[in-house]
Amino acid sequence: MKTEYLDKSATDRAAELLSAGQLVALPTETVYGLAADASNPAAVAATFQAKGRPADHPLIVHLSSVEEMAFWAASVPPEAWALANKFWPGPLTLLLERGKLVDDVITGGRDTVALRLPAHPLFLLVLKRLGRAVTAPSANRHKRLSPTSAEHVRRELDGRIGAVLDGGDCAFGLESTILDLTGTPLILRPGPISATDIEACLGRPVAQPTEHSVAVAGNMREHYRPQAPVWLVPADSLETVVGQMQAGRFGVLHLPGNRPAVGQCVEMPPAAQDFGAHLYRQMRNMDESGCEVILIEEPPAGATWSAIRDRLRRAAVSVAAEARVINEALQSQSVKAG
């Protein structure tokens, strides 16, 4: 398959390809999504093959209007309408009881469906011209880093999909917040819309467990990973660990004021939203520069950093306070590879 590369003016072509059952990577405000016509089970199924994604891992349906929730969900509780009217278009996904017409290929056979209305103007324009909703998991290989530019998609899926619509770099750089509304409100994946934001809208507390067993997008222990192993290092140990590293080439993502003297060092923004917008890109850059290991300074605790800490927890091999642990692990990995 030859993948077409479309500029931002080619929304008609993107909609045409989707209508014909092709897969098209589209920009969202979070990450690039791999869109398929949600009314075409064969097209949706092709998404799993292109990504190498397990068929029982449910997808998110992307809508073009708030009102479309009523078609996809068996019922829409008042809290869902309130949240949609407050945060849509935007990076919030709502998990609801699925409607009778929702195909199993979308939900992985589960009784729920995940819905969101994206904010990127090109994505919305394609939806309007297609006239139907789409499924759109991140446009990358399964468990790999989500793409935040059209070029990232090209490197991951060239020849596997119909087209990529170039909408520039993604604003948030991290996947949407997923909120379960089938019972007591529960954040299943932290994201740009925080628990505090949701609680302010609903007027009641929202639970946010560190781990859970609900099958939703992104809920795998190993996820969002570059090729090189990632190690989280506590801030007060970073300089010591870097000074003891024996790896031939290693990269360091650090916060301001904690720059190591050696290594391929990149200072990350001090604000959580800006840090998140650059995280996947910098991890990719280090991968492509040949880093054998990526050390990342463990970010601060607190609600504003919860999405970043979640992604890093899934990307990292482990949290390590001593370089010895990292070096031994790398040597072990080298022996196994040999």
Secondary structure as UniProt FT lines:
FT   STRAND          4..6
FT   TURN            8..9
FT   HELIX           11..19
FT   TURN            20..21
FT   STRAND          24..26
FT   STRAND          33..37
FT   TURN            38..39
FT   HELIX           41..51
FT   TURN            55..56
FT   STRAND          60..62
FT   HELIX           66..68
FT   HELIX           69..72
FT   HELIX           78..87
FT   STRAND          92..98
FT   TURN            100..101
FT   HELIX           104..107
FT   TURN            108..109
FT   STRAND          112..116
FT   HELIX           121..130
FT   STRAND          134..135
FT   TURN            142..143
FT   HELIX           150..157
FT   TURN            158..160
FT   STRAND          163..165
FT   STRAND          177..180
FT   STRAND          186..189
FT   HELIX           195..202
FT   TURN            217..218
FT   STRAND          230..233
FT   HELIX           235..237
FT   HELIX           238..244
FT   STRAND          250..254
FT   TURN            256..257
FT   STRAND          264..267
FT   HELIX           272..288
FT   TURN            289..290
FT   STRAND          293..297
FT   HELIX           303..305
FT   HELIX           306..315
FT   STRAND          316..319
FT   HELIX           323..337
//
